Amino acid sequence: MPVFDMIETLMVKQLNFKPTRMLRFIVRHVYVAFTMFVGITFPFFGGLLGFFGGLVFAPTTYFLPCIMWLTIYKPRKLSISWLTNWICIIIGVLLMILSPIGGLRSIILNAKTYGFYQ
């Protein structure tokens, strides 16, 4: 919840609001309503999530931790942990390549039917 904490800190320190539960309630609900409005307003938001999610989510979740683990622990080649990490790396790279392609394809195919609030 770093986003909520950052917004609440800004409200208290720079805008001189009192740090109450009501402030937390209002700030969090306004933030959720704003993000929901953005998601509803842009009809291609799902495709954008697929596009950017593949570029960012796959590396940070699948193969970068595996590469770091292999670099730090240096397991024997062809051991179970070595193979498991390399399988995760390969799957992560494939997801990083295919997910943005799928998101972009979704945006392109549905671009003719996009309309705001439909």
Backbone as CSV, one residue per row, in Angstrom:
resi,resn,N_x,N_y,N_z,CA_x,CA_y,CA_z,C_x,C_y,C_z
1,MET,0.796,-1.179,0.000,0.000,0.000,0.000,0.856,1.268,0.000
2,PRO,1.978,1.247,-0.693,2.815,2.443,-0.729,2.132,3.627,-1.403
3,VAL,1.256,3.359,-2.359,0.580,4.468,-3.052,-0.337,5.203,-2.081
4,PHE,-1.125,4.449,-1.318,-2.008,5.080,-0.342,-1.196,5.846,0.695
5,ASP,-0.129,5.249,1.168,0.718,5.897,2.174,1.311,7.194,1.630
6,MET,1.755,7.165,0.384,2.332,8.367,-0.223,1.282,9.479,-0.338
7,ILE,0.086,9.116,-0.795,-0.975,10.119,-0.951,-1.385,10.676,0.406
8,GLU,-1.543,9.799,1.401,-1.942,10.249,2.731,-0.857,11.120,3.366
9,THR,0.411,10.775,3.170,1.506,11.594,3.698,1.502,12.969,3.043
10,LEU,1.270,13.018,1.748,1.184,14.298,1.044,0.036,15.142,1.587
11,MET,-1.101,14.503,1.812,-2.268,15.231,2.323,-1.996,15.798,3.718
12,VAL,-1.294,15.035,4.558,-1.053,15.475,5.935,0.063,16.513,6.003
13,LYS,1.184,16.248,5.344,2.351,17.129,5.494,2.267,18.399,4.660
14,GLN,1.806,18.301,3.435,1.826,19.480,2.569,0.494,20.218,2.522
15,LEU,-0.598,19.486,2.677,-1.906,20.139,2.599,-2.545,20.336,3.971
16,ASN,-1.818,19.961,5.031,-2.208,20.204,6.430,-3.538,19.574,6.834
17,PHE,-3.841,18.385,6.337,-4.998,17.638,6.807,-4.614,16.881,8.069
18,LYS,-5.596,16.614,8.920,-5.327,15.809,10.112,-5.320,14.335,9.706
19,PRO,-4.393,13.545,10.246,-4.336,12.119,9.882,-5.415,11.309,10.607
20,THR,-6.619,11.341,10.070,-7.739,10.624,10.684,-8.143,9.439,9.820
21,ARG,-9.012,8.622,10.387,-9.539,7.482,9.620,-10.409,7.960,8.457
22,MET,-11.090,9.058,8.667,-11.934,9.600,7.597,-11.078,10.022,6.402
23,LEU,-9.917,10.624,6.657,-9.007,10.996,5.570,-8.560,9.749,4.818
24,ARG,-8.169,8.705,5.546,-7.754,7.457,4.898,-8.893,6.876,4.064
25,PHE,-10.098,6.878,4.631,-11.266,6.340,3.939,-11.528,7.098,2.641
26,ILE,-11.530,8.416,2.714,-11.830,9.237,1.535,-10.731,9.114,0.486
27,VAL,-9.471,9.215,0.908,-8.355,9.146,-0.041,-8.350,7.807,-0.766
28,ARG,-8.536,6.733,-0.044,-8.492,5.405,-0.669,-9.665,5.189,-1.619
29,HIS,-10.836,5.646,-1.240,-11.990,5.470,-2.120,-11.899,6.349,-3.366
30,VAL,-11.387,7.552,-3.218,-11.203,8.420,-4.388,-10.178,7.810,-5.335
31,TYR,-9.109,7.257,-4.793,-8.082,6.623,-5.627,-8.660,5.424,-6.387
32,VAL,-9.408,4.577,-5.696,-10.013,3.414,-6.356,-11.017,3.863,-7.415
33,ALA,-11.818,4.880,-7.107,-12.783,5.389,-8.087,-12.072,5.957,-9.310
34,PHE,-10.957,6.652,-9.098,-10.202,7.218,-10.220,-9.621,6.114,-11.102
35,THR,-9.024,5.098,-10.494,-8.453,4.017,-11.306,-9.551,3.240,-12.030
36,MET,-10.708,3.090,-11.403,-11.822,2.429,-12.076,-12.312,3.284,-13.248
37,PHE,-12.370,4.588,-13.062,-12.758,5.502,-14.139,-11.798,5.386,-15.318
38,VAL,-10.502,5.324,-15.044,-9.510,5.175,-16.118,-9.724,3.852,-16.844
39,GLY,-9.960,2.782,-16.092,-10.190,1.479,-16.712,-11.445,1.439,-17.570
40,ILE,-12.476,2.141,-17.154,-13.720,2.171,-17.927,-13.598,3.107,-19.124
41,THR,-12.894,4.211,-18.959,-12.785,5.219,-20.012,-12.032,4.706,-21.224
42,PHE,-10.931,4.010,-20.982,-10.115,3.536,-22.093,-10.513,2.109,-22.442
43,PRO,-11.199,1.917,-23.574,-11.701,0.591,-23.918,-10.587,-0.402,-24.228
44,PHE,-9.411,0.067,-24.519,-8.298,-0.821,-24.836,-7.402,-1.044,-23.618
45,PHE,-7.909,-0.775,-22.435,-7.121,-0.877,-21.212,-6.666,-2.314,-20.955
46,GLY,-7.519,-3.292,-21.248,-7.132,-4.695,-21.072,-5.977,-5.083,-21.970
47,GLY,-6.013,-4.631,-23.209,-4.903,-4.894,-24.121,-3.622,-4.217,-23.675
48,LEU,-3.760,-2.995,-23.149,-2.579,-2.297,-22.630,-1.993,-3.027,-21.429
49,LEU,-2.866,-3.552,-20.570,-2.375,-4.313,-19.421,-1.622,-5.549,-19.878
50,GLY,-2.129,-6.220,-20.898,-1.418,-7.378,-21.437,-0.089,-6.995,-22.051
51,PHE,-0.081,-5.882,-22.743,1.146,-5.426,-23.398,2.219,-5.057,-22.378
52,PHE,1.889,-4.132,-21.482,2.886,-3.684,-20.507,3.144,-4.729,-19.427
53,GLY,2.124,-5.498,-19.089,2.319,-6.551,-18.097,3.318,-7.584,-18.559
54,GLY,3.278,-7.920,-19.839,4.245,-8.873,-20.369,5.653,-8.329,-20.372
55,LEU,5.766,-7.034,-20.626,7.103,-6.434,-20.646,7.698,-6.307,-19.246
56,VAL,6.857,-6.068,-18.252,7.364,-5.797,-16.905,7.172,-6.982,-15.966
57,PHE,6.011,-7.622,-16.016,5.673,-8.677,-15.065,6.515,-9.931,-15.266
58,ALA,6.682,-10.359,-16.496,7.426,-11.599,-16.763,8.880,-11.523,-16.302
59,PRO,9.613,-10.467,-16.622,11.006,-10.443,-16.155,11.133,-10.401,-14.636
60,THR,10.344,-9.553,-13.993,10.496,-9.403,-12.549,9.955,-10.582,-11.765
61,THR,9.077,-11.379,-12.363,8.496,-12.501,-11.648,9.131,-13.828,-12.011
62,TYR,9.424,-14.038,-13.263,9.859,-15.361,-13.694,11.360,-15.511,-13.840
63,PHE,11.993,-14.698,-14.678,13.372,-15.079,-14.961,14.446,-14.272,-14.250
64,LEU,14.203,-13.046,-13.864,15.243,-12.317,-13.132,15.553,-12.937,-11.764
65,PRO,14.544,-13.330,-10.968,14.882,-14.010,-9.709,15.648,-15.317,-9.934
66,CYS,15.298,-16.041,-10.988,16.006,-17.298,-11.278,17.454,-17.034,-11.678
67,ILE,17.660,-16.006,-12.481,19.028,-15.665,-12.887,19.841,-15.238,-11.666
68,MET,19.231,-14.450,-10.793,19.945,-14.029,-9.585,20.270,-15.227,-8.693
69,TRP,19.316,-16.145,-8.539,19.545,-17.328,-7.713,20.673,-18.174,-8.294
70,LEU,20.649,-18.374,-9.611,21.717,-19.153,-10.246,23.071,-18.469,-10.086
71,THR,23.081,-17.149,-10.154,24.338,-16.410,-10.005,24.876,-16.498,-8.576
72,ILE,23.994,-16.423,-7.602,24.430,-16.426,-6.204,24.831,-17.827,-5.742
73,TYR,23.979,-18.832,-5.990,24.211,-20.165,-5.432,25.047,-21.084,-6.318
74,LYS,25.094,-20.807,-7.598,25.891,-21.595,-8.549,25.707,-23.117,-8.366
75,PRO,24.498,-23.615,-8.619,24.280,-25.061,-8.467,24.986,-25.845,-9.575
76,ARG,25.139,-27.137,-9.340,25.761,-27.997,-10.358,24.895,-28.005,-11.608
77,LYS,25.557,-28.021,-12.767,24.812,-28.071,-14.022,24.056,-29.391,-14.098
78,LEU,22.843,-29.283,-14.647,21.924,-30.395,-14.849,21.406,-30.998,-13.544
79,SER,21.560,-30.288,-12.420,20.904,-30.726,-11.185,19.438,-30.293,-11.254
80,ILE,18.625,-30.793,-10.334,17.192,-30.483,-10.377,16.953,-28.983,-10.203
81,SER,17.641,-28.348,-9.269,17.436,-26.911,-9.062,17.925,-26.105,-10.267
82,TRP,19.014,-26.531,-10.883,19.533,-25.850,-12.069,18.534,-25.963,-13.212
83,LEU,17.994,-27.175,-13.439,17.011,-27.386,-14.512,15.716,-26.621,-14.244
84,THR,15.256,-26.656,-13.005,14.020,-25.950,-12.659,14.152,-24.454,-12.922
85,ASN,15.269,-23.885,-12.525,15.480,-22.457,-12.760,15.560,-22.145,-14.244
86,TRP,16.228,-22.980,-15.014,16.318,-22.728,-16.452,14.973,-22.896,-17.145
87,ILE,14.145,-23.809,-16.672,12.792,-23.946,-17.231,11.988,-22.680,-16.942
88,CYS,12.095,-22.159,-15.713,11.400,-20.906,-15.375,11.922,-19.736,-16.200
89,ILE,13.209,-19.707,-16.452,13.790,-18.639,-17.272,13.239,-18.710,-18.691
90,ILE,13.188,-19.896,-19.260,12.685,-20.060,-20.632,11.210,-19.687,-20.717
91,ILE,10.412,-20.148,-19.751,8.988,-19.803,-19.741,8.807,-18.294,-19.579
92,GLY,9.591,-17.682,-18.706,9.503,-16.233,-18.500,9.853,-15.443,-19.737
93,VAL,10.887,-15.868,-20.454,11.268,-15.164,-21.686,10.174,-15.330,-22.740
94,LEU,9.607,-16.527,-22.839,8.507,-16.736,-23.789,7.307,-15.855,-23.440
95,LEU,6.975,-15.782,-22.147,5.875,-14.907,-21.735,6.180,-13.443,-22.022
96,MET,7.427,-13.051,-21.813,7.807,-11.667,-22.068,7.690,-11.331,-23.553
97,ILE,7.900,-12.310,-24.414,7.802,-12.077,-25.856,6.354,-12.172,-26.330
98,LEU,5.631,-13.194,-25.884,4.291,-13.460,-26.407,3.202,-12.563,-25.815
99,SER,3.308,-12.205,-24.559,2.266,-11.403,-23.931,2.117,-10.013,-24.554
100,PRO,3.189,-9.275,-24.791,3.008,-7.986,-25.477,2.465,-8.142,-26.895
101,ILE,2.855,-9.211,-27.569,2.326,-9.455,-28.913,0.823,-9.684,-28.840
102,GLY,0.383,-10.482,-27.862,-1.047,-10.734,-27.689,-1.813,-9.481,-27.313
103,GLY,-1.253,-8.673,-26.427,-1.913,-7.424,-26.048,-2.029,-6.462,-27.213
104,LEU,-0.965,-6.339,-27.988,-0.983,-5.465,-29.160,-1.954,-5.993,-30.211
105,ARG,-1.982,-7.299,-30.388,-2.916,-7.910,-31.340,-4.353,-7.630,-30.920
106,SER,-4.623,-7.752,-29.626,-5.960,-7.475,-29.109,-6.364,-6.025,-29.370
107,ILE,-5.459,-5.104,-29.156,-5.753,-3.689,-29.411,-6.029,-3.460,-30.888
108,ILE,-5.214,-4.039,-31.761,-5.361,-3.831,-33.205,-6.657,-4.438,-33.721
109,LEU,-6.977,-5.666,-33.301,-8.188,-6.325,-33.796,-9.464,-5.637,-33.321
110,ASN,-9.452,-5.128,-32.113,-10.662,-4.526,-31.563,-10.714,-3.011,-31.731
111,ALA,-9.737,-2.424,-32.395,-9.666,-0.962,-32.508,-10.875,-0.377,-33.235
112,LYS,-11.431,-1.104,-34.187,-12.570,-0.584,-34.952,-13.836,-0.508,-34.110
113,THR,-13.936,-1.363,-33.116,-15.159,-1.408,-32.311,-15.045,-0.607,-31.021
114,TYR,-13.900,0.002,-30.770,-13.726,0.744,-29.528,-14.570,2.002,-29.524
115,GLY,-15.210,2.229,-28.423,-15.937,3.463,-28.196,-15.931,3.726,-26.701
116,PHE,-15.877,4.963,-26.331,-15.837,5.280,-24.917,-17.163,4.929,-24.254
117,TYR,-17.090,4.309,-23.104,-18.232,3.933,-22.266,-19.218,3.025,-22.992
118,GLN,-18.712,2.070,-23.739,-19.613,1.104,-24.398,-19.356,-0.277,-23.878
